[in-house]
Amino acid sequence: MKRLLLAALLMVQIGQAAELEFMHWWTSRGERRAVAELAETLKQNGLPLREVPVPGGGGDNARTILQARTLSGSPPHLALLQGPTISSWAALGLLHPLPLSHPLPPLVEKIHRVNDEMVALPIALHRLNWLWLNRRELDRNRLAPPTDWEMLVVTLERLRQAGRPGLAIGNDPWQIAQLFENLLFGLGGPDLYHRLFVTLEPSALRAPATREALSYFRRIARTVAPVEALTWDQAALGLKEGRFAMQITGDWVLGEWLDDAGRLPPDLLCLPTPARQPGFIFNIDSLVMMRGAQHAPASTERLTELLSDPAFLQRFNRKKGAIPVQTDIALPGFNPCSRQARIDFIAALEHGSAVPSFSDSMATCPVIRNALLSELHRFFLDPRLSEKEMLKILERIRQGKELWCPTPVKAS
C-alpha cells in the first residue's frame, strides 16, 4: 500500500498539463477494454487521458490513495467513486456540480444528487445477483442448472464428492460477502435485504431467513474449503475453461468472456441467482470531477457532455459487460445476458425490488461495509464460529451505525 501511495503521489509531477488525469481501479481485461474506449472518445475530442489505475481491493486501495492525493492538494481531474461515498465527498465541497440533463431513474438520481446538485456521472450499471454456469461441466456430471438454493448447494456437494471443483470463488472478503448478499436476497427478499444492509434494523437479524442464509453460507463454505487465492477475473477464467461449474458474481465477468463481436462462449449460461422474489442487486460505477485539480484541460460542461453521450455509453458498457443506467438508451449489439439485465432492472424499479450491493460499496458507509466483509469472511473460513456467535457479531456491527455512519453535512 505504501508503494502504491508513493507511486500515485509521484505521478502528479509527471506528464503534460494538458492531459486529463483519471484515477480508477479498472485493471482486468474487460475493464481495460472499457477504459480504452473512454480514452479514445476523449482523445478524438482533443483530450488525451492519463490514467492512474490502482489495482486490488475492489476499489479500497484506490479510495485510500484518492484521499491522500486530495489531502495533499493534488487530486486527479476525474475519479471513479460508488454509492454513499459520493455524498460524503460532495458534503466536503470536493466535487464539481455537473450539468447532467439526461433523465435518470429516481433511484439512481438520488445517489448522484446532493443538495439539488448532480455531483457524479453514472456511467455503468452492473447486476450482482447472477448465477453463471458452465453447461458442459454440469452435463459431464449429469447435473441440471439449479433452480433454488437447496438444489444449488446439493449440486456443489455432489461435485465435491466427485472430486470436481464446483464454485469459482476467491479468498477476497468482498467475493465471499457477495455470496452471502445473494443468499440473503434470495431467501429473504428485497425487504429483508434492505433492513439488514441499508437501514441496519435489529429485526432483520432475528428473521428466520437470516439464519437460513447463514446455514447455507456455511454449507457452501464446506464445498470450497480450502478457498483458493483467486482474483475475481481468475475465477471467471476458470469457469470459462471448465475448471469450475458455476460462479455467483456481477456481470463485470462478461467483459472477460465476450469476444470482439460481443458473443458469449457457447458453454456459458447466465441465470438470476435463486430467489423467492425476483429482484435486482445493483452496483453503479460513477465518475466525479474533483475540485482543486490543477490545469484542468476541459470544463465540467464539456466532460459531462462527452461522457453522458448515449453512443459513448453504449460502446463503453458493451465492453465492460454492463448496461447504461438510463433505461431509454437502446442496447444494440449487447449480449442476451445484458439485455435480460435491462428487462429485470426495469421490472425491479417498478416493483421496488432493486437494492444496492453492500459488498460493492453501494449500501452503507465504508466502516460498516468493511466490518461486515471482514466478519462474513471470517465466518466462511472458520467452521468453529457458530451461527449464533455470528449473529451477535452482526448486531455489534449494526449498533455502530450511528457512530460510524453520520449523515453528511454540506460544507459551507
Order of alpha helices (4+ residues) and beta strands (2+ residues): alpha-beta-alpha-beta-alpha-beta-alpha-alpha-beta-beta-beta-beta-alpha-alpha-alpha-alpha-alpha-alpha-beta-alpha-beta-beta-alpha-alpha-alpha-beta-alpha-alpha-alpha
